[in-house]
Amino acid sequence: MIAEIIAVGSEMLTPHRQDTNSLALTAELNQLGVQVAFKTIIGDSQKHLTGATLMALHRADIVVFSGGLGPTEDDLTRNAVAAALEKKLERDPKLVLALKQRFAARKQEMPEINLRQADVIEGAESLPNANGSAPGQFLDTVHNGYRKLLILLPGPPREQAPMFKEQCVPKLRALLPQRHIATRSLRIALAPESQIDARVSPIYKQYPDVDTTILFNQQGEIQLHFACSKPTQEEAEDRVEELAGKCAQELDDLVFAHEGESLEEVVLLMLGMRHLTLSTAESCTGGLVAERLTRIPGSSRAFLGGAVVYSDELKTRFANVPKNLIRTHGAVSREVAVSLAEGIRSTTGTDIGIGITGIAGPGGATLNKPVGRVYVALASAEGSEVQELNLTGERERVRWFSSQHALDMLRRHLM
Amino acid sequence: MIAEIIAVGSEMLTPHRQDTNSLALTAELNQLGVQVAFKTIIGDSQKHLTGATLMALHRADIVVFSGGLGPTEDDLTRNAVAAALEKKLERDPKLVLALKQRFAARKQEMPEINLRQADVIEGAESLPNANGSAPGQFLDTVHNGYRKLLILLPGPPREQAPMFKEQCVPKLRALLPQRHIATRSLRIALAPESQIDARVSPIYKQYPDVDTTILFNQQGEIQLHFACSKPTQEEAEDRVEELAGKCAQELDDLVFAHEGESLEEVVLLMLGMRHLTLSTAESCTGGLVAERLTRIPGSSRAFLGGAVVYSDELKTRFANVPKNLIRTHGAVSREVAVSLAEGIRSTTGTDIGIGITGIAGPGGATLNKPVGRVYVALASAEGSEVQELNLTGERERVRWFSSQHALDMLRRHLM
């Protein structure tokens, strides 16, 4: 079964905004065994939208529309889909009543134009919207001799996501051939891309029944995704489990997550299991490591805090870095990184301290120290370790990779 | 002139990855007076891609392809476009030579399959790629009696962006009717969306020749974009200048940027102009304010650093918050926020200190203090101010809006 997702809205054709709903829709559809083969983004034009609908009906079995169900004249999805199918729109008295009640509950009068939201394509089922005024629609129909499923969803994610998950997924599951799909993923930090593929491709090529995807991102992470469909769930689970296990064994400690956890979650979990506490003293990353860790709920159990020490004075004040150490070696040096890690560890009384100092650019380079030179240090009861990084790219990239190296250094220390 | 962008690559049809190149392409095309009316995302299937190309040739004047120009069997853009146009692919001996030299320079032998990258669609001009092995292609042709421009670009952003900007934009400018386009934008933080539209719509409706777009994002920011096309650049500039000026006057201090600057850039600029220094003591935001400020090159001139004080002990150690103040009022309180701001200001010796404490969730709520309750304080030589926030939404949203309020509070203080 092949699906097309059509995102409707002129704002998604500007340089400022893009469709993001389709990612969550794709995840749900894949779980049902449906492949998304086309995505179209289209403006608020009935002519364009009708044409795109006809194209989608021609090349896909399931067409999901996202957006264009509001009450204004720009909201044309209902009309365009009805036109493409050569079906009528019928005003549903029950929906009219529900809309009127919605406005009455807010002590507002309903503008006449909102009645458009009660228009349902002939033969379609209306989908109640718990989080907004636009009902969705679900249509199981025949077009040019082929069976087609059409789903119309409101655009705002907090309306669309629950409507699709709670109402459409069960309907699709009942209509589609029963499939049992198992998925696994492995996440890897900071490894050369070519090396990973060279090591795992001899393994996954022996599993032609498992769909293996290797994704490289710009943030120093590689993901291996495995998906398999079998007559029973157990067979599917066994098969992905076996392949994922072999790949994980081959890649050994490069793999930081076997269940899709983030690197932040993994290090916090490891700290928690060992009852260890952590603090950070960050110069060039400006708080990025602390910010990444504190994104995770419950991080306060292991991460107590730290300092952002952009100026030399604050390196001394908050992390006890001796003034003459900075004078002798420079603020960006192996010695100062270690001193930051040891100093923050002792001033905060944590088990582990992390220190980062470097040149994020674009300014700040010296003859001996180019942009991208960063030192990351870790101090613990067993002593200190420090790593010299020579990163390439823009300021944002240098900062991100510095934080990535710091978190991975911590992970390896905790292993 | 209407354009369609076709992004090619099966990875962009997974839940893990999406097309982002089209945003920069759209910005460049808009500057040429070309509207992007369609975006299609399609997998590595010659049948699907040929069909999508035919559809694009039917509905658009300019078709830009992004990706699928690599050397592997999955790279099908050249073949699919040639098939849709019913044109031949011709192997260009000059490109063959260039490819061989590229490999020779790296002391590698070129695999036979890489020769595919030297295949050029009949009549197309080849575009050299300074940052990779895949040349682009530019074709000015007639299809079914209509003139069509087709552009094939490599997928990686650092190859695509310079190729389009440096090679395609000049070609398009020479071919397209001469247009003079001026643009302006205003950025607004933390204002109710409906209020902004109500205040500016009576103004921009008097300028039907200026294209006005209001964009709301999920990050507490509203952007007003103005674009105008006139026979001369001066006329276009005058017109957007006049409208942007009137809207800015109406919105007064809600507008934080008139030239597209970010909120971080604006506050750092204001601090710099007044020769003031800043420090932060962050609890629930975990370093997010520091991290946002230090994204900006040169931020070290005004921002000296600060502390991430997740634990109560660190609030006392780094920002001198009296232990009994925390005992009496709780760590999440107006009093502790002020004490954090004043304490970090005095321990760091900066002109201004910012303190943030709150409950980001999902845990941590008490009977009197729900998730989303945050206190943001600012201390300066003139005294201290504090704001109570009651934010809704997930942890990430609470943290982001807290940082947004802190930066906007600082901006207003500096005005």
Interface residues (C-beta under 8 A of the other chain):
Chain A: E11 M12 L13 T14 P15 H16 R17 Q18 D19 T20 S22 L23 A24 T26 A27 N30 Q35 V36 A37 F38 K39 T40 I41 I42 G43 S45 H48 G51 A52 M55 R59 T213 L215 Q223 H225 S279 T280 E282 C284 T285 G286 G287 L288 V289 A290 E291 L293 T294 R295 P297 G298 S299 S300 F303 L304 G305 G306 A307 V308 V309 Y310 S311 E313 L314 R317 F318 T347 T348 G349 G361 P362 G363 R395 E396 R399
Chain B: E11 M12 L13 T14 P15 H16 R17 Q18 D19 T20 S22 L23 A24 T26 A27 N30 Q35 V36 A37 F38 K39 T40 I41 I42 G43 S45 H48 G51 A52 M55 R59 T213 L215 Q223 H225 S279 T280 E282 T285 G286 G287 L288 V289 A290 E291 L293 T294 R295 P297 G298 S299 S300 F303 L304 G305 G306 A307 V308 V309 Y310 S311 E313 L314 R317 F318 T347 T348 G349 G361 P362 G363 R395 E396 R399
